[in-house]
């Protein structure tokens, strides 16, 4: 089975802190994604990457950045955390070379981030 | 802009009741359509998908969905729900030639009581 592992299940940070959320997948997938999940808003795409060192903005990239130095690892960075970034963050991966075609995503268990 | 609407935010059913969750999308071109499910405390997983061919697709655990192009809909159905179907259900769409990204709906929370 594909495994997408997010380093922390729960995280509590203070306003202004720099936050790193890590995600690792073990199936050599090209595509990796970061979503945030909020009640009533569903999943919203923050950033995605379809290759090492490549990144593309999703629908809500403001306040976030990403890093993909290795194929299996995709990091989400909050440069200066704010309270409105309190959310559940989901990492996902898929095995197509591009974004077309089979968009079956494999999700991690999520990181619940609270910014105080 | 491409969007996905799930009009039922919270559905409460008794076991053995029939289920239909609505999903509509706003794009006139070629689409791929998905339903994902998130059981309590678990990660999101694919329930079923439509790419082409028979518009009635069958997924895991007795779920099915019908793609009706003229109505821009992809409703999820199950004839008889079980308590274990309690979960949050997300419809998602990839619109080719538009954003080419997977866009999720806001989700429907289903509660099934014994």
Interface residues (C-beta under 8 A of the other chain):
Chain A: X4 X35 X40 X41 X42 X43 X44 X45 X48 X58 X90 X92 X99 X100 X101 X102 X103 X104 X105 X107 X108 X109 X110
Chain B: X6 X9 X32 X34 X36 X42 X43 X44 X45 X46 X49 X51 X90 X92 X94 X96 X100 X101 X102 X103 X104 X105 X106 X107
